[in-house]
Amino acid sequence: MTDFSNHKRYIMQPDDLNIIVEMCKLMNTAMHYEMLLQTIIDYCTRVMQVEGASVLLYDDKQDKLIFHAATGSKSETLKKVILNTDEGIAGWVFKHKESMYSNDLEHDARFSARVDKFTRFRTHSLMATPLLLENSVIGVFELVNKNAPGGFTERDLMLCEGMAAHVALAVERVHLISENISVSRLAAIGETVAGLAHYIKNILTGLEGGAHLIRAALKEKDHATVEKVWPMAERNIDRISMLALDMLEFSKKREPYYTRQSVASVLNDIIQLFEARAKTNNVKIETDYDTSIPDCYFDSQRMHRCLLDLVGNSFDACKKISNPSIRLKTRRPDAHTVSIEVVDNGSGMTQEIIDKILMSKFFSTKGSQGTGLGIPVVRKIIQEHNGTLEIHSEPGKGSTFIISIPLYIDNPYKRLNNQ
């Protein structure tokens, strides 16, 4: 860290300790580092009284520093920039594993104006500290433009280093959790092969019976029987197809294919697919869309799949309910998040059941009619979007499924390497 041997280092005061304690509490607010980092630097920007903050993480495959989170008026533009590991003050901090601050960037040889030129932003003062895990640097934490006379101080540096230490630990913690989830997922597949085989056997039995009836009807030219039996065969084929897709989806990590799309349009597609089923079962489908939500980037095909599964579950839960209804709702809980809710007035679930279906191992409330793959696949897709899945339910009072994902106005994987 920075050498303060030539002068007395700032001693932390009780108010400073409160800032660090509050930051520690934030560490448990999110499981995915994209959301976690954004929450942290929003807090840091406010308490440190700066114009903006950013977290750059080291990408060993590219040997680059990449902005993964930022605040300020140019935050979205900043996320398109990639830095060399020896470029600018961030590169200097990364290479030397030392913290620093400068209130006179015009005369600081370490400062690179390339980012300012690209973002059309003016950096007057800057503080940066390495994100350290043991003796390895995983990135850099930066604060820009101190809103106080004289700029950054030793107190700011002390707090910045304390914050950076917790950021580094939080990033590592979430990475370890992700790795553990991946291992658990593979183990769960192995443990449930017998159950899946039983489920497949039931489907094949239905197909074999349907094929026998169709074959006999064709010999007798009994087209009425063929027309009656064929839909049953189609349903079983669809079940096999969906099972195969679920197993492929769940077997390994997949990066979302981000495209700009309206969340409401995906929900409207789901409604059209269930329109006939809703009429047959007298299920009322309602919508409550927040029209302030802009088109944003997410994997529309996989999100469609998530919602298809959740709405299908709601239909199953409403089978024995009088006046069944399902409500599809969108909202924007904060500036960086969009949420989708699937609400039904069906049979509901106990907390014990909710805990079971949210575990990595497969669990189905449908007995032999289900594989237990549905919710784990939904949860996996949402996690790969750096989002969360919540379930709220009570027996006899229905269920609410809440998907929350980052609200990306710009493609999060579209990085500009402006060398």
C-alpha positions in Angstrom: 0.0 0.0 0.0 1.0 3.7 0.0 4.2 4.5 2.0 3.4 7.0 4.8 6.7 6.7 6.5 7.6 10.3 6.0 4.5 11.7 7.8 1.8 10.6 10.3 -1.0 8.5 8.9 -4.6 9.4 9.5 -6.2 7.6 12.5 -9.7 6.3 11.9 -12.4 8.0 13.9 -15.7 6.5 15.2 -17.7 8.1 12.4 -15.3 6.5 9.9 -15.8 3.1 11.5 -19.6 3.4 11.1 -19.1 3.9 7.4 -17.2 0.6 7.1 -19.7 -1.2 9.3 -22.6 0.0 7.1 -20.6 -1.3 4.1 -20.2 -4.7 5.7 -23.9 -5.0 6.0 -24.2 -4.4 2.2 -22.1 -7.5 1.5 -25.0 -9.8 2.2 -27.6 -7.9 0.0 -26.8 -9.7 -3.3 -25.3 -13.0 -4.4 -24.1 -11.9 -7.8 -21.1 -9.5 -8.0 -22.6 -7.3 -10.8 -25.5 -6.3 -8.5 -23.3 -6.4 -5.4 -20.7 -4.1 -6.8 -23.3 -1.6 -8.1 -24.9 -1.5 -4.6 -21.5 -1.0 -3.0 -20.3 1.8 -5.2 -23.6 3.6 -5.1 -23.0 3.7 -1.3 -19.4 4.7 -1.7 -20.2 7.6 -4.1 -22.7 9.0 -1.5 -20.6 8.7 1.7 -17.3 9.7 0.1 -18.9 12.7 -1.5 -17.5 12.1 -5.0 -18.9 12.6 -8.5 -18.4 9.0 -9.4 -16.9 5.7 -8.5 -15.9 2.6 -10.4 -14.7 -1.0 -10.0 -12.3 -2.5 -12.6 -11.7 -6.2 -12.5 -8.8 -8.0 -14.1 -9.6 -10.3 -17.0 -6.7 -12.8 -17.2 -7.9 -14.2 -20.6 -7.6 -10.7 -22.2 -4.9 -9.4 -19.8 -7.0 -6.3 -19.5 -8.8 -4.2 -16.8 -12.5 -4.0 -17.4 -15.0 -1.6 -15.9 -17.6 -3.9 -14.2 -19.5 -1.2 -12.3 -19.6 2.5 -12.2 -21.6 5.5 -11.0 -21.9 9.1 -12.3 -23.3 10.7 -15.4 -21.0 8.7 -17.8 -21.3 5.3 -16.1 -22.9 3.5 -19.0 -20.3 4.9 -21.5 -17.5 4.1 -19.1 -18.5 0.4 -19.1 -17.5 0.2 -22.8 -13.9 1.0 -22.1 -11.1 -1.6 -21.6 -7.8 -0.6 -20.2 -4.3 -2.1 -20.6 -2.9 -3.3 -17.3 -0.2 -0.6 -17.5 -2.5 2.3 -18.7 -3.3 5.3 -16.6 -3.5 5.6 -12.9 -5.6 2.4 -12.7 -2.8 0.5 -14.5 -0.2 2.0 -12.2 -2.1 1.0 -9.1 -2.6 -2.5 -10.5 1.0 -3.0 -11.4 2.5 -1.5 -8.2 -0.2 -2.8 -5.8 -0.2 0.6 -4.1 -3.0 3.1 -3.4 -2.7 6.7 -4.5 -4.6 9.9 -4.9 -4.0 13.0 -7.0 -5.6 16.4 -6.9 -3.5 17.8 -9.7 -4.0 15.4 -12.7 -2.7 17.8 -15.3 0.8 17.5 -13.8 0.6 13.8 -12.9 2.5 11.7 -15.5 0.6 8.6 -14.5 -2.8 10.0 -15.6 -4.1 9.0 -19.1 -6.7 11.2 -20.6 -7.9 8.6 -23.1 -10.9 7.6 -20.9 -11.9 11.3 -20.4 -11.8 11.8 -24.2 -13.9 8.8 -24.9 -16.5 9.5 -22.3 -16.3 13.3 -22.7 -15.8 13.7 -19.0 -13.4 15.9 -17.1 -11.5 14.2 -14.2 -10.1 16.8 -11.8 -9.1 14.6 -8.9 -8.8 10.8 -8.6 -8.2 8.2 -5.9 -7.4 4.5 -6.6 -6.6 1.5 -4.6 -5.9 -2.1 -5.6 -8.4 -4.9 -4.9 -6.2 -7.5 -3.2 -6.8 -11.1 -2.3 -3.8 -12.4 -0.4 -1.0 -11.0 -2.5 -2.9 -11.1 -5.9 -4.5 -8.0 -7.4 -7.9 -8.8 -8.9 -8.8 -5.3 -9.9 -8.8 -1.6 -8.9 -11.3 0.6 -7.0 -11.5 4.3 -8.1 -13.2 7.4 -6.8 -13.2 10.6 -9.0 -13.8 14.3 -8.4 -14.0 14.9 -4.7 -16.8 17.4 -3.9 -14.8 19.3 -1.3 -12.3 22.1 -1.2 -8.7 20.8 -1.5 -9.8 17.4 -3.0 -8.9 14.0 -1.6 -7.3 13.6 1.8 -5.5 10.9 3.8 -8.8 10.2 5.6 -10.4 9.4 2.2 -7.5 7.1 1.3 -7.9 5.2 4.6 -11.7 4.7 4.0 -11.1 3.8 0.3 -8.7 1.1 1.3 -11.1 -0.3 3.9 -13.9 -0.3 1.3 -11.6 -2.0 -1.3 -10.7 -4.8 1.1 -14.4 -5.6 1.6 -15.1 -5.3 -2.1 -12.3 -7.8 -2.9 -13.6 -10.3 -0.3 -17.2 -9.9 -1.6 -16.1 -10.6 -5.2 -14.2 -13.7 -4.1 -17.1 -15.0 -1.9 -19.6 -14.8 -4.8 -17.2 -16.5 -7.2 -16.8 -19.4 -4.7 -20.6 -19.6 -4.3 -21.0 -19.8 -8.1 -18.4 -22.6 -8.3 -20.2 -24.5 -5.5 -23.5 -24.1 -7.3 -22.0 -25.5 -10.5 -20.6 -28.6 -8.6 -23.9 -29.1 -6.8 -25.8 -28.9 -10.0 -23.8 -31.7 -11.6 -24.1 -33.8 -8.4 -27.9 -33.3 -8.4 -28.2 -34.5 -12.0 -26.4 -37.7 -11.1 -28.6 -38.3 -8.0 -31.8 -37.8 -10.0 -31.1 -39.9 -13.1 -33.3 -42.7 -11.7 -36.2 -40.3 -11.2 -35.8 -38.9 -14.7 -35.6 -42.4 -16.2 -38.9 -43.2 -14.4 -40.5 -40.1 -15.8 -39.3 -40.8 -19.3 -40.6 -44.4 -19.0 -44.1 -43.0 -18.2 -44.0 -40.8 -21.2 -42.8 -43.6 -23.5 -45.6 -45.8 -22.1 -48.1 -43.2 -23.2 -46.4 -42.9 -26.6 -46.4 -46.6 -27.1 -50.1 -46.9 -26.2 -51.0 -44.0 -28.5 -48.9 -45.5 -31.4 -50.7 -48.8 -31.0 -54.1 -47.2 -31.2 -53.2 -45.0 -34.2 -51.7 -48.0 -36.0 -54.9 -50.1 -35.4 -57.1 -47.1 -36.4 -55.1 -46.6 -39.7 -55.6 -50.2 -40.6 -59.3 -49.8 -40.1 -59.3 -46.4 -41.7 -60.8 -45.1 -38.5 -59.9 -41.4 -38.9 -62.0 -40.3 -36.0 -59.9 -42.4 -33.6 -56.7 -41.1 -35.1 -57.8 -37.5 -34.6 -58.8 -38.3 -31.0 -55.5 -40.0 -30.1 -53.0 -37.9 -32.1 -53.1 -34.9 -29.7 -52.2 -37.2 -26.8 -49.2 -38.4 -28.8 -48.2 -34.8 -29.6 -48.3 -33.8 -25.9 -46.0 -36.7 -24.9 -43.6 -35.7 -27.7 -43.6 -32.2 -26.3 -42.9 -33.5 -22.8 -39.9 -35.4 -24.1 -38.6 -32.4 -26.0 -39.0 -30.1 -23.0 -37.2 -32.6 -20.8 -34.3 -32.8 -23.2 -34.1 -29.0 -23.4 -34.2 -28.8 -19.6 -31.4 -31.3 -19.1 -29.2 -29.5 -21.7 -29.9 -26.1 -20.1 -29.1 -27.3 -16.6 -26.0 -29.3 -17.6 -23.6 -26.4 -18.0 -23.2 -22.7 -17.6 -24.3 -20.6 -20.5 -23.8 -16.9 -21.1 -27.0 -15.0 -21.9 -27.4 -13.9 -25.5 -28.3 -10.2 -24.9 -30.7 -8.5 -27.3 -32.7 -5.3 -26.8 -36.3 -6.2 -26.1 -39.4 -5.1 -24.3 -40.1 -7.1 -21.2 -43.8 -6.6 -21.7 -43.6 -8.0 -25.3 -42.2 -11.3 -23.9 -45.0 -11.5 -21.4 -47.6 -10.8 -24.1 -46.2 -13.7 -26.1 -46.6 -16.0 -23.1 -50.3 -14.8 -22.7 -51.0 -15.8 -26.3 -49.5 -19.2 -25.8 -51.8 -19.8 -22.8 -54.9 -18.2 -24.2 -56.6 -21.4 -25.3 -55.7 -23.1 -22.0 -57.0 -20.2 -20.0 -60.4 -20.3 -21.8 -60.7 -24.1 -21.3 -59.9 -23.8 -17.6 -61.7 -20.5 -17.0 -58.5 -18.9 -15.8 -58.5 -15.1 -15.8 -55.1 -13.6 -16.9 -54.5 -10.1 -15.9 -51.6 -7.7 -16.6 -50.1 -4.8 -14.7 -47.1 -3.4 -16.6 -45.0 -0.5 -15.5 -44.9 1.6 -18.7 -41.8 3.5 -17.5 -39.6 0.5 -18.0 -37.6 1.1 -21.2 -36.5 -1.6 -23.7 -33.5 -3.2 -22.2 -30.9 -6.0 -22.8 -31.6 -9.6 -21.7 -31.7 -13.0 -23.3 -35.3 -12.9 -24.6 -35.5 -16.6 -25.6 -34.3 -17.9 -22.3 -36.4 -15.4 -20.3 -39.4 -16.6 -22.4 -38.6 -20.1 -21.3 -38.5 -19.0 -17.6 -41.8 -17.3 -17.8 -43.4 -20.2 -19.7 -42.4 -22.5 -16.9 -43.6 -20.2 -14.1 -47.0 -19.4 -15.8 -47.4 -23.2 -16.5 -46.9 -23.9 -12.8 -49.5 -21.3 -11.9 -52.0 -22.9 -14.2 -51.3 -26.3 -12.5 -51.8 -24.6 -9.0 -55.1 -23.2 -10.1 -56.7 -26.5 -11.3 -59.0 -27.0 -8.2 -59.6 -23.3 -7.4 -62.9 -21.4 -8.0 -62.4 -18.2 -10.0 -58.7 -18.9 -10.8 -56.6 -16.0 -11.9 -53.0 -15.3 -12.8 -51.5 -11.8 -12.9 -48.4 -10.8 -14.8 -46.7 -7.7 -13.4 -43.6 -5.6 -14.2 -42.0 -3.0 -12.0 -38.8 -1.0 -11.5 -37.8 -1.3 -7.8 -34.8 0.9 -8.4 -32.9 2.6 -11.3 -30.8 -0.5 -12.0 -33.3 -3.3 -11.7 -36.4 -4.6 -13.5 -38.7 -7.1 -11.9 -41.3 -9.5 -13.3 -43.9 -11.0 -11.1 -46.1 -14.1 -11.7 -49.0 -14.1 -9.2 -51.7 -16.7 -8.9 -54.5 -17.4 -6.4 -53.9 -21.2 -6.6 -53.3 -23.8 -3.9 -50.1 -22.2 -2.6 -47.2 -23.8 -0.8 -45.7 -24.1 2.7 -42.4 -22.6 3.5 -40.9 -26.1 3.7 -42.0 -26.8 0.1 -40.5 -23.4 -1.0 -37.2 -24.2 0.7 -37.1 -27.6 -1.1 -37.8 -26.3 -4.6 -35.2 -23.6 -4.1 -32.4 -26.1 -3.3 -30.0 -27.3 -5.9 -31.3 -30.8 -5.8 -34.4 -31.4 -7.9 -37.8 -31.4 -6.2 -41.3 -31.5 -7.7 -44.7 -30.9 -6.2 -46.3 -32.8 -9.0 -45.1 -36.3 -8.0 -44.6 -38.6 -10.9 -46.0 -36.0 -13.3 -42.9 -33.7 -12.8 -39.1 -33.9 -13.1 -38.2 -31.2 -10.6 -36.1 -29.6 -13.3 -38.4 -26.6 -13.9 -37.5 -24.2 -11.0 -33.8 -25.1 -11.0 -33.6 -24.3 -14.7 -35.4 -21.0 -14.1 -33.2 -20.2 -11.2 -30.0 -21.0 -13.2 -31.1 -18.8 -16.2 -31.9 -15.9 -13.8 -28.5 -16.3 -12.0 -26.7 -16.2 -15.3 -28.5 -12.9 -15.9 -27.0 -11.7 -12.5 -30.5 -11.7 -11.2 -32.5 -13.3 -8.4 -35.6 -15.5 -8.0 -38.0 -15.1 -5.0 -41.0 -17.2 -4.1 -43.7 -16.0 -1.7 -46.6 -18.3 -0.9 -49.0 -19.6 1.7 -51.2 -22.7 1.5 -54.6 -21.7 0.1 -53.5 -18.1 -0.6 -51.7 -18.6 -3.9 -48.1 -17.9 -4.9 -45.9 -15.1 -6.2 -42.8 -15.7 -8.2 -40.5 -12.6 -8.6 -37.7 -12.4 -11.2 -35.3 -9.5 -10.7 -32.6 -8.8 -13.3 -30.3 -5.8 -14.0 -31.8 -3.1 -16.2 -29.2 -2.9 -18.9 -29.9 0.0 -21.3 -26.6 -0.8 -23.2 -25.5 -4.3 -24.1 -23.4 -5.4 -21.0 -21.2 -7.6 -23.1 -20.5 -5.0 -25.8 -17.1 -3.7 -24.8 -15.2 -1.2 -26.9 -11.4 -1.8 -26.9 -10.4 1.7 -28.0 -6.6 1.3 -28.0 
